[in-house]
C-alpha cells in the first residue's frame, strides 16, 4: 500500500521520546514507494513557509533512493523524514537537498539527526568533496555550523550553472541576479574536508541580526525598483 499524508493519529507529539522508534537509514530500492509522499511533504512544507522551491518529481526522488544517494527516516512503515545528495562540478561539491520531516514527527530534533546522517554518508562516498548549502533558515544554519560548515561568499561555492538554475523557482531570484550571483537573502555555508574544523559556538543572535540587515537592504531596493 502506498504511504499517504493522511496518517492515523499517533502519540508522537505527546511523547518526547517517541522519536526513539524512528530509524534513519541509507535509502535503497525497497524505499522507492515512498517517493510520492516525499514529494508531497516537501511541496506542502514550501506552501506553509511561503517560499519558492524547486519541484521534485517522484521519478527523480526514486533515482536518488536507488543510487544510494539518500537517507530516509521511518517509524516502522511510517514515513518520518528524508534527505538526498546532489553533486556538482564533477563531484567536487556536494549539496544536501530535500531535507524534510513529516508534520507528525516535527519538533523532536529529527531534522538534525537526518542532517547528521546524510552528512556522514556524504563524507564516506564523496571523501574529497566540499559540502555546501545556501539557506535563510537559522535552525538549518545552526545545524550546519555544528557539523563544521562555515559561512562563505557565493564565490566559494560551485560555479555549475545547473545548480544556480535551481534558484529560479525562489521568489528572491531577482535579488540573486541583480547582485550578479554574489549575494542574496540566503547565506552560503561550506564544509571543506581539508580545512581545520572551527570549534566556535554558533551565535544565533548575530546570525539573526545579519539576516535582518540583508532583508532590509535588499527588500528596500526591490520596493524602490517597483
C-alpha positions in Angstrom: 0.0 0.0 0.0 1.4 3.4 -1.0 2.1 5.7 2.0 -0.2 8.7 2.4 0.0 12.0 4.1 -3.3 11.1 5.9 -1.7 9.2 8.8 -3.7 7.9 11.7 -3.3 9.9 14.8 -0.2 8.9 16.8 1.1 9.8 20.2 4.4 11.0 18.7 3.9 14.7 19.5 2.7 13.9 23.0 5.6 11.7 23.7 9.0 13.5 23.6 10.7 10.1 23.5 8.6 8.9 20.6 11.4 9.6 18.1 13.4 6.8 19.7 11.3 4.5 17.5 12.3 6.3 14.3 15.2 4.7 12.4 17.3 6.7 9.9 18.9 4.5 7.3 20.6 4.8 3.9 17.8 4.5 1.4 17.7 1.7 -1.2 15.3 0.3 -3.8 13.0 -1.1 -1.1 12.1 2.5 -0.2 11.2 3.7 -3.7 7.5 3.5 -2.9 7.9 6.5 -0.5 8.7 8.8 -3.4 5.2 10.3 -3.8 4.8 11.1 -0.1 8.2 12.6 0.0 7.4 15.0 -2.9 4.0 15.9 -1.3 5.6 16.6 2.0 8.3 18.9 0.5 5.7 20.8 -1.5 3.3 21.2 1.4 6.1 22.5 3.6 7.1 25.1 1.0 3.5 26.3 0.8 3.3 26.7 4.6 6.6 28.7 4.7 5.6 30.7 1.7 8.9 30.1 0.0 9.8 29.2 -3.6 11.2 25.7 -4.0 12.5 23.6 -6.9 9.9 21.0 -7.8 11.0 17.3 -7.3 9.3 14.6 -9.2 8.7 11.1 -7.8 10.9 9.7 -10.6 13.8 12.0 -9.5 13.4 11.0 -5.9 13.4 7.3 -6.9 16.7 7.8 -8.8 18.3 9.2 -5.7 17.0 6.5 -3.5 18.0 3.6 -5.8 21.5 5.1 -6.4 22.2 5.1 -2.6 22.3 8.9 -2.5 19.6 9.5 0.1 18.7 8.7 3.7 15.2 8.1 5.0 13.6 8.1 8.4 10.9 5.7 9.3 8.9 4.7 12.3 8.1 1.1 11.4 6.5 1.6 7.9 5.5 5.2 8.5 7.4 7.9 6.6 9.1 10.4 9.0 11.8 12.2 7.1 14.1 12.3 4.1 17.2 14.0 2.6 19.2 13.3 -0.6 22.6 14.1 -2.1 23.3 16.1 -5.2 26.8 16.5 -6.7 28.2 19.5 -8.7 31.3 20.5 -10.6 32.3 16.9 -11.5 31.6 15.7 -7.9 33.9 18.2 -6.3 31.0 19.8 -4.5 28.1 18.1 -2.6 24.8 19.5 -1.6 22.1 18.0 0.7 18.7 18.7 -0.7 15.1 18.0 0.0 15.6 17.8 3.8 12.1 17.3 5.1 10.4 16.0 8.3 6.8 14.8 8.1 4.4 17.1 10.3 3.7 14.1 12.6 7.4 14.0 13.6 8.4 17.6 13.9 9.7 19.4 17.0 11.6 16.2 18.1 15.0 17.1 16.8 14.7 14.7 13.9 15.9 17.2 11.2 19.2 17.4 13.0 19.6 13.7 13.1 18.7 13.3 9.4 21.2 16.1 8.6 24.0 14.3 10.6 23.2 11.0 8.9 23.4 12.4 5.3 26.5 14.4 6.2 28.3 11.3 7.4 27.1 9.4 4.5 28.4 12.1 2.1 31.8 12.0 3.6 32.0 8.3 3.1 31.1 8.2 -0.6 32.5 11.6 -1.6 35.6 11.8 0.6 37.3 14.8 -1.0 34.2 16.8 -2.0 33.3 20.1 -0.4 29.9 20.1 1.2 27.8 23.3 0.9 24.4 24.8 1.2 22.6 28.1 0.9 19.7 28.8 3.3 17.8 31.6 5.0 16.7 29.3 7.9 18.5 29.9 11.2 17.8 26.4 12.5 19.5 24.9 9.4 22.4 27.4 9.8 22.9 26.3 13.4 22.9 22.6 12.4 25.3 23.2 9.6 27.6 25.2 11.9 27.7 22.4 14.4 28.7 20.0 11.7 31.7 22.1 10.7 30.3 24.4 8.0 31.5 28.0 7.8 29.7 31.0 6.3 31.3 31.9 3.0 30.7 34.1 0.0 28.9 32.7 -3.0 32.2 32.9 -5.0 33.5 30.0 -2.9 30.6 27.7 -4.0 30.2 25.7 -7.2 30.0 27.6 -10.5 27.9 24.9 -12.0 25.1 26.7 -13.9 22.7 23.8 -13.3 22.9 24.4 -9.5 22.1 28.1 -9.8 19.3 27.4 -12.2 17.6 25.6 -9.3 17.2 29.0 -7.7 14.8 30.3 -10.4 11.8 28.9 -8.5 12.6 31.1 -5.5 10.8 34.3 -5.1 14.1 36.1 -4.3 15.7 35.0 -7.6 15.7 38.6 -8.9 17.8 39.6 -5.9 20.4 37.0 -6.7 20.6 38.0 -10.4 20.6 41.7 -9.6 23.7 41.2 -7.4 25.4 39.2 -10.2 25.0 36.0 -8.1 27.4 37.3 -5.5 24.9 37.5 -2.7 21.2 37.1 -1.8 19.0 36.7 1.3 20.4 33.2 1.6 23.7 32.6 3.4 26.2 30.3 1.8 27.8 27.7 4.1 30.7 25.4 3.3 32.4 22.4 4.8 35.8 21.8 3.4 37.2 18.4 4.5 40.8 19.8 4.1 40.2 22.7 6.4 40.6 22.5 10.1 37.3 22.4 12.0 36.2 25.6 13.7 35.1 25.0 17.3 33.5 28.3 17.8 29.9 28.4 19.2 27.1 29.3 16.8 25.7 32.7 17.7 22.1 32.8 16.7 21.6 36.4 17.7 24.4 37.6 15.4 23.1 35.5 12.6 19.5 36.7 13.0 20.8 40.3 13.0 22.7 39.8 9.8 19.7 38.2 8.2 17.6 41.3 9.1 20.2 43.6 7.7 20.2 41.6 4.4 16.4 41.7 4.2 16.2 45.4 5.0 18.9 46.2 2.4 17.6 44.0 -0.5 13.9 44.4 0.1 14.2 48.2 0.2 15.9 48.1 -3.2 13.1 45.9 -4.5 10.5 48.4 -3.4 12.3 51.3 -4.9 12.6 49.4 -8.2 8.9 48.7 -8.1 
